[in-house]
């Protein structure tokens, strides 16, 4: 039986995971309908409607870069609560009458608040998980993303079809308010606490001496202010994982077409009802297959799971372009869920294995920043070509881009490539 210090399912771990789930419900619930909402309410072209979705991710990316640098200076809980309060305010503002330009401003600010919250809660929960249960704890935490990716789109599409967009905005604001409430109840390990723990465990220095050093460091930081980092790429990105991250980002570029344009596509085909369950089936496929693919990844290597996942995504996107029946749409959802979920999890696993131990945090942020770029650029760029090709042509094109992503992965993971050499060195060490 595990000792008390290795307990995983603490009150704060559950609350933190719950906060992240509510953030994802708010994010996905609005993301899947905002492009269609802009086209209907403002008669916006698909390109600008797609940009209304994309600009949220731009705000998120800006927040992740900014908050990653100042999080521990401001305080993790304080940053989380501020971000969660802004989430509530911005979610409620969708109910206010505004012109199309103000919708863009609101989407960017909402994305910034989401980015601050997601960065904060990720750091908090990672710190809460015991060192000897990191893999298990982070795995459970990531399921909150999977569940949010099912519940959010379902609520978004179902509520807009049956009760109108205003009802969705109310529900999104309620989800954000519940997240704020849970965030205020968290007991958060701050950086000073972790430093003090390290001091207490030191065999070479006294706790008192280490505490004095910590206090001096903090006093110097307050007195000297913020040190501006040298403008080098290595300060912001972990170069070693850019190739595999870029491959995954290309697939997420394809995935963004689902987030932005599945709703109007389903309306055009008369498939609104099955479309509301699309992301539920998508998430179930991700949830069910992830444990098996994870174990297979550890035992047989990345290609055994990544190649079938890319192929499943390609087939799912090609099938979606041709669907006129509910069953076919849900089969496509299952294929796409397996593909995206496996590529994301396996890509991240490769990234953190390749990166040096002292740059794991930067590797995580680099991986997700590139995914953000893929998801953020997609709706705007794809909105430009959608009027020319139609939704079926758009999804067919995304199947083609996914083939390119598969070819890029095969190149990055080739036997004599840099990534494979690093993995071999790790296995032999």
C-alpha positions as CSV (number, residue, x, y, z in Angstrom):
1,X,0.0,0.0,0.0
2,X,1.3,3.4,-1.0
3,X,2.5,5.7,1.8
4,X,0.6,8.9,2.6
5,X,3.1,11.1,0.8
6,X,2.4,9.3,-2.5
7,X,-1.4,9.8,-2.3
8,X,-2.6,11.0,-5.7
9,X,-6.4,11.6,-5.3
10,X,-6.2,14.5,-2.9
11,X,-8.9,17.1,-2.7
12,X,-6.7,19.6,-4.5
13,X,-5.8,17.2,-7.3
14,X,-9.5,16.6,-7.9
15,X,-10.3,20.3,-7.7
16,X,-7.5,21.2,-10.1
17,X,-8.6,18.5,-12.6
18,X,-12.1,19.8,-12.3
19,X,-11.0,23.3,-13.0
20,X,-9.3,22.2,-16.2
21,X,-12.4,20.2,-17.3
22,X,-14.6,23.3,-16.9
23,X,-12.1,25.4,-18.8
24,X,-12.2,22.9,-21.7
25,X,-16.0,22.8,-21.7
26,X,-16.1,26.6,-22.0
27,X,-13.4,26.6,-24.7
28,X,-14.7,23.8,-26.9
29,X,-18.3,24.7,-26.4
30,X,-17.8,28.1,-28.0
31,X,-15.1,27.1,-30.5
32,X,-17.3,24.7,-32.4
33,X,-20.0,27.3,-33.0
34,X,-18.4,30.7,-33.2
35,X,-17.6,30.6,-37.0
36,X,-21.1,29.5,-37.8
37,X,-22.5,32.1,-35.4
38,X,-20.5,34.8,-37.1
39,X,-21.7,33.8,-40.6
40,X,-25.3,33.7,-39.5
41,X,-25.5,36.8,-37.3
42,X,-23.1,39.1,-39.1
43,X,-23.3,37.6,-42.6
44,X,-19.5,37.2,-42.4
45,X,-17.6,35.4,-45.2
46,X,-16.1,32.0,-44.2
47,X,-12.6,33.5,-44.0
48,X,-13.5,36.2,-41.4
49,X,-15.7,33.8,-39.5
50,X,-12.8,31.4,-39.3
51,X,-10.6,34.2,-38.1
52,X,-13.1,34.9,-35.3
53,X,-12.4,31.3,-34.2
54,X,-8.6,31.5,-34.8
55,X,-8.0,34.8,-33.0
56,X,-8.9,33.0,-29.7
57,X,-5.9,30.7,-30.1
58,X,-3.7,33.7,-30.9
59,X,-4.7,35.2,-27.6
60,X,-4.0,31.8,-25.9
61,X,-0.6,31.6,-27.4
62,X,0.3,35.2,-26.3
63,X,-0.9,34.4,-22.8
64,X,1.2,31.2,-22.6
65,X,4.4,33.0,-23.5
66,X,3.7,35.9,-21.2
67,X,2.4,33.9,-18.1
68,X,5.1,31.3,-18.4
69,X,7.7,34.0,-17.6
70,X,5.8,35.8,-14.7
71,X,3.7,33.0,-13.2
72,X,5.8,32.3,-10.2
73,X,6.4,36.0,-9.5
74,X,2.7,36.8,-9.4
75,X,1.8,33.5,-7.7
76,X,0.2,30.5,-9.3
77,X,-3.1,30.7,-7.4
78,X,-3.4,34.4,-7.9
79,X,-2.8,34.1,-11.7
80,X,-5.3,31.3,-11.9
81,X,-8.0,33.2,-10.0
82,X,-7.4,36.3,-12.0
83,X,-7.6,34.4,-15.3
84,X,-10.7,32.5,-14.1
85,X,-12.5,35.7,-13.2
86,X,-11.7,37.1,-16.6
87,X,-13.1,33.9,-18.1
88,X,-16.4,34.5,-16.4
89,X,-16.5,38.2,-17.5
90,X,-15.6,37.5,-21.1
91,X,-18.0,34.6,-21.4
92,X,-20.8,36.8,-20.1
93,X,-19.9,39.5,-22.6
94,X,-21.0,37.4,-25.5
95,X,-24.5,38.1,-24.4
96,X,-24.0,41.9,-24.9
97,X,-24.9,43.4,-28.2
98,X,-21.7,44.1,-30.2
99,X,-20.5,44.6,-33.7
100,X,-18.4,42.2,-35.6
101,X,-15.1,44.1,-34.8
102,X,-15.8,43.9,-31.1
103,X,-16.4,40.2,-31.4
104,X,-12.8,39.9,-32.6
105,X,-11.6,41.9,-29.6
106,X,-13.6,39.7,-27.2
107,X,-12.4,36.5,-28.8
108,X,-8.7,37.6,-28.4
109,X,-9.2,38.7,-24.8
110,X,-11.1,35.5,-24.0
111,X,-8.3,33.5,-25.5
112,X,-5.8,35.4,-23.4
113,X,-7.7,34.6,-20.2
114,X,-8.0,30.9,-21.2
115,X,-4.2,30.8,-21.9
116,X,-3.4,32.3,-18.5
117,X,-5.8,29.8,-16.8
118,X,-4.6,26.7,-18.6
119,X,-0.9,27.5,-18.1
120,X,-1.5,28.2,-14.4
121,X,-3.7,25.1,-13.7
122,X,-1.3,22.8,-15.6
123,X,1.6,24.1,-13.5
124,X,-0.4,23.7,-10.3
125,X,-1.6,20.1,-10.9
126,X,1.9,19.0,-12.0
127,X,3.2,20.3,-8.7
128,X,0.5,18.5,-6.8
129,X,1.2,15.1,-8.3
130,X,3.8,13.1,-6.3
131,X,7.1,12.5,-8.1
132,X,6.7,8.7,-8.0
133,X,3.2,9.0,-9.7
134,X,3.9,11.7,-12.3
135,X,3.0,9.6,-15.3
136,X,-0.2,8.2,-13.7
137,X,-1.3,11.6,-12.3
138,X,-0.7,13.6,-15.5
139,X,-2.4,10.9,-17.5
140,X,-5.6,11.2,-15.3
141,X,-5.3,15.0,-15.5
142,X,-5.2,14.9,-19.3
143,X,-8.4,12.9,-19.4
144,X,-10.1,16.2,-18.3
145,X,-9.1,17.5,-21.7
146,X,-10.6,14.5,-23.4
147,X,-13.9,14.8,-21.5
148,X,-14.0,18.5,-22.1
149,X,-13.5,17.9,-25.8
150,X,-16.6,15.7,-25.7
151,X,-19.0,17.6,-23.4
152,X,-18.1,21.1,-24.7
153,X,-18.8,20.5,-28.4
154,X,-21.9,18.5,-27.6
155,X,-23.3,21.3,-25.5
156,X,-22.3,23.9,-28.0
157,X,-23.9,22.3,-31.0
158,X,-27.0,20.9,-29.1
159,X,-27.8,24.2,-27.4
160,X,-27.4,26.4,-30.4
161,X,-29.7,24.0,-32.4
162,X,-32.4,23.7,-29.8
163,X,-32.3,26.9,-27.6
164,X,-30.1,29.4,-29.5
165,X,-26.6,30.8,-29.1
166,X,-27.6,33.0,-26.1
167,X,-28.4,29.9,-24.0
168,X,-25.0,28.5,-24.9
169,X,-23.3,31.8,-23.8
170,X,-25.1,31.5,-20.4
171,X,-24.0,27.9,-20.0
172,X,-20.4,28.8,-20.9
173,X,-20.4,31.6,-18.3
174,X,-21.8,29.2,-15.7
175,X,-19.1,26.7,-16.5
176,X,-16.5,29.5,-16.1
177,X,-18.0,30.6,-12.8
178,X,-17.9,27.1,-11.4
179,X,-14.2,26.9,-12.5
180,X,-13.6,30.2,-10.6
181,X,-15.3,28.8,-7.5
182,X,-13.2,25.6,-7.6
183,X,-10.0,27.6,-8.2
184,X,-10.6,29.7,-5.1
185,X,-10.8,26.5,-3.0
186,X,-7.4,25.2,-4.2
187,X,-4.4,25.0,-1.9
188,X,-1.6,25.6,-4.3
189,X,2.1,24.8,-3.9
190,X,3.9,27.9,-4.9
191,X,7.5,28.2,-6.0
192,X,8.7,29.3,-2.6
193,X,7.1,26.3,-1.0
194,X,8.9,24.0,-3.4
195,X,12.2,25.8,-2.7
196,X,11.7,25.3,1.0
197,X,11.0,21.6,0.5
198,X,14.2,21.3,-1.4
199,X,16.0,23.1,1.3
200,X,14.6,20.8,3.9
201,X,15.8,17.7,2.0
202,X,19.3,19.0,1.5
203,X,22.0,16.9,3.2
204,X,24.7,19.6,2.8
205,X,23.0,22.8,3.9
206,X,20.9,23.7,6.8
207,X,17.3,24.7,6.3
208,X,17.9,28.0,7.8
209,X,20.8,28.9,5.5
210,X,18.8,27.8,2.4
211,X,15.8,29.8,3.6
212,X,18.0,32.9,3.9
213,X,19.3,32.4,0.4
214,X,15.7,32.0,-0.9
215,X,14.7,35.1,0.9
216,X,17.7,37.0,-0.6
217,X,16.8,35.8,-4.1
218,X,13.3,36.9,-3.8
219,X,14.3,40.3,-2.3
220,X,16.8,40.8,-5.2
221,X,14.0,39.9,-7.7
222,X,11.7,42.5,-6.1
223,X,14.4,45.1,-6.0
224,X,15.9,44.5,-9.4
225,X,12.6,43.9,-11.1
226,X,12.2,41.6,-14.0
227,X,15.3,40.5,-15.9
228,X,14.7,40.7,-19.6
229,X,15.9,37.4,-21.1
230,X,18.4,37.4,-24.0
231,X,16.5,37.4,-27.3
232,X,17.5,33.8,-28.3
233,X,15.3,31.1,-29.7
234,X,16.4,28.7,-27.0
235,X,14.9,31.0,-24.3
236,X,11.4,30.3,-25.7
237,X,11.6,27.0,-27.6
238,X,13.2,23.6,-27.2
239,X,14.9,23.1,-30.6
240,X,15.3,19.3,-30.3
241,X,11.6,18.7,-30.4
242,X,10.5,21.2,-33.1
243,X,10.5,18.5,-35.9
244,X,8.1,16.1,-34.2
245,X,6.1,19.0,-32.8
246,X,5.7,20.5,-36.3
247,X,4.5,17.2,-37.6
248,X,1.8,17.0,-34.9
249,X,0.9,20.7,-35.5
250,X,0.3,20.0,-39.2
251,X,-2.2,17.3,-38.2
252,X,-3.9,19.7,-35.8
253,X,-4.1,22.2,-38.6
254,X,-6.3,19.6,-40.3
255,X,-8.2,19.0,-37.0
256,X,-9.0,22.7,-36.8
257,X,-11.3,22.3,-39.8
258,X,-13.6,20.2,-37.6
259,X,-13.7,22.7,-34.8
260,X,-14.5,25.6,-37.1
261,X,-16.7,24.2,-39.9
262,X,-18.3,21.0,-38.7
263,X,-21.5,22.8,-37.6
264,X,-22.2,24.6,-41.0
265,X,-21.2,21.4,-42.9
266,X,-23.7,19.3,-40.9
267,X,-26.4,21.9,-41.4
268,X,-25.7,21.8,-45.2
269,X,-26.0,18.0,-45.2
270,X,-29.1,17.9,-42.8
271,X,-27.0,16.1,-40.2
272,X,-27.3,18.5,-37.2
273,X,-28.5,15.8,-34.8
274,X,-25.7,13.3,-35.3
275,X,-23.2,16.2,-35.5
276,X,-24.1,17.1,-31.9
277,X,-22.8,13.7,-30.9
278,X,-19.8,13.8,-33.2
279,X,-17.3,14.9,-30.6
280,X,-18.8,12.6,-28.0
281,X,-18.0,9.6,-30.2
282,X,-14.6,11.3,-31.0
283,X,-13.8,11.6,-27.3
284,X,-14.9,8.0,-26.5
285,X,-12.6,6.7,-29.3
286,X,-9.7,8.7,-27.8
287,X,-10.5,7.6,-24.3
288,X,-10.8,3.9,-25.1
289,X,-7.8,3.6,-27.4
290,X,-5.3,5.7,-25.5
291,X,-4.4,3.2,-22.7
292,X,-3.7,0.5,-25.3
293,X,-1.8,2.7,-27.7
294,X,0.3,4.0,-24.7
295,X,1.3,0.5,-23.7
296,X,2.1,-0.5,-27.3
297,X,4.1,2.7,-27.7
298,X,6.3,1.7,-24.7
299,X,6.7,-1.9,-25.8
300,X,7.1,-1.6,-29.6
301,X,8.0,2.0,-30.3
302,X,6.3,5.0,-31.8
303,X,5.9,3.9,-35.4
304,X,3.7,1.0,-34.4
305,X,1.0,3.3,-33.1
306,X,1.7,6.6,-35.0
307,X,1.4,5.2,-38.5
308,X,-2.0,3.6,-37.9
309,X,-3.2,6.7,-36.2
310,X,-2.2,8.9,-39.2
311,X,-3.9,6.4,-41.5
312,X,-7.1,6.4,-39.4
313,X,-7.2,10.2,-39.5
314,X,-6.8,10.3,-43.2
315,X,-9.6,7.8,-43.7
316,X,-11.8,9.6,-41.2
317,X,-11.4,12.9,-42.9
318,X,-11.9,11.4,-46.4
319,X,-15.1,9.6,-45.1
320,X,-16.4,12.8,-43.5
321,X,-16.2,14.6,-46.8
322,X,-18.6,12.1,-48.4
323,X,-21.1,11.5,-45.6
324,X,-24.9,11.9,-46.0
325,X,-25.9,9.4,-43.3
326,X,-25.6,9.6,-39.5
327,X,-23.8,6.3,-39.1
328,X,-21.1,7.3,-41.5
329,X,-20.5,10.6,-39.7
330,X,-20.1,8.8,-36.4
331,X,-17.7,6.2,-37.9
332,X,-15.7,9.1,-39.2
333,X,-15.7,10.7,-35.7
334,X,-14.3,7.4,-34.2
335,X,-11.5,7.2,-36.8
336,X,-10.6,10.9,-36.2
337,X,-10.7,10.6,-32.5
338,X,-8.3,7.6,-32.5
339,X,-6.0,9.4,-35.0
340,X,-5.8,12.8,-33.2
341,X,-5.7,11.4,-29.7
342,X,-2.9,8.9,-30.5
343,X,-0.8,11.4,-32.5
344,X,-1.1,14.0,-29.7
345,X,-0.2,11.6,-26.8
346,X,2.5,9.8,-28.7
347,X,4.0,13.0,-30.1
348,X,4.2,14.5,-26.6
349,X,5.8,11.3,-25.3
350,X,8.4,11.5,-28.0
351,X,9.0,15.2,-27.3
352,X,9.6,14.8,-23.6
353,X,11.9,11.7,-24.1
354,X,14.1,13.6,-26.6
355,X,14.4,16.8,-24.6
356,X,17.1,17.2,-22.0
357,X,15.9,16.7,-18.4
358,X,16.5,20.3,-17.4
359,X,14.3,21.5,-20.3
360,X,11.2,19.4,-19.9
361,X,9.0,22.3,-19.0
362,X,10.1,24.2,-22.1
363,X,9.6,21.0,-24.2
364,X,6.0,20.8,-23.0
365,X,5.4,24.5,-23.8
366,X,7.1,24.2,-27.2
367,X,5.0,21.2,-28.1
368,X,1.7,22.9,-27.2
369,X,2.6,26.2,-28.6
370,X,3.1,24.7,-32.0
371,X,-0.2,22.8,-31.7
372,X,-1.8,26.1,-30.8
373,X,-0.3,27.7,-34.0
374,X,-1.7,24.8,-36.1
375,X,-5.2,25.1,-34.6
376,X,-5.1,28.9,-34.6
377,X,-4.0,29.3,-38.2
378,X,-6.4,26.7,-39.6
379,X,-9.9,28.3,-39.4
380,X,-8.7,31.6,-41.0
381,X,-6.7,30.0,-43.8
382,X,-9.3,27.3,-44.4
383,X,-12.1,29.8,-44.4
384,X,-10.4,31.4,-47.4
385,X,-10.6,28.3,-49.5
386,X,-13.9,26.9,-48.2
387,X,-16.0,29.1,-50.6
388,X,-14.0,27.9,-53.5
389,X,-14.1,24.2,-52.7
390,X,-17.1,23.7,-50.5
391,X,-17.1,21.8,-47.2
392,X,-16.6,18.4,-48.9
393,X,-13.6,19.8,-50.9
394,X,-12.2,21.3,-47.7
395,X,-12.3,18.0,-45.8
396,X,-10.9,16.1,-48.8
397,X,-8.0,18.6,-48.9
398,X,-7.4,18.0,-45.2
399,X,-7.1,14.3,-45.9
400,X,-4.4,15.2,-48.4
401,X,-2.6,17.5,-46.0
402,X,-2.7,14.6,-43.4
403,X,-1.0,12.4,-46.0
404,X,1.8,15.0,-46.1
405,X,1.9,15.0,-42.3
406,X,2.3,11.2,-42.4
407,X,5.2,11.5,-44.9
408,X,6.8,14.2,-42.7
409,X,6.5,11.9,-39.7
410,X,8.1,9.0,-41.6
411,X,11.0,11.3,-42.5
412,X,11.5,12.7,-39.0
413,X,11.4,9.1,-37.5
414,X,13.6,7.5,-40.1
415,X,16.2,5.0,-38.9
416,X,19.3,7.3,-39.4
417,X,17.6,10.5,-38.3
418,X,18.4,12.7,-35.4
419,X,15.3,11.7,-33.4
420,X,15.9,8.0,-33.8
421,X,19.6,8.4,-32.8
422,X,18.6,10.3,-29.6
423,X,16.1,7.6,-28.7
424,X,18.6,4.9,-29.3
425,X,21.1,6.7,-27.0
426,X,18.5,6.9,-24.3
427,X,17.6,3.2,-24.6
428,X,21.3,2.3,-24.3
429,X,22.1,4.6,-21.4
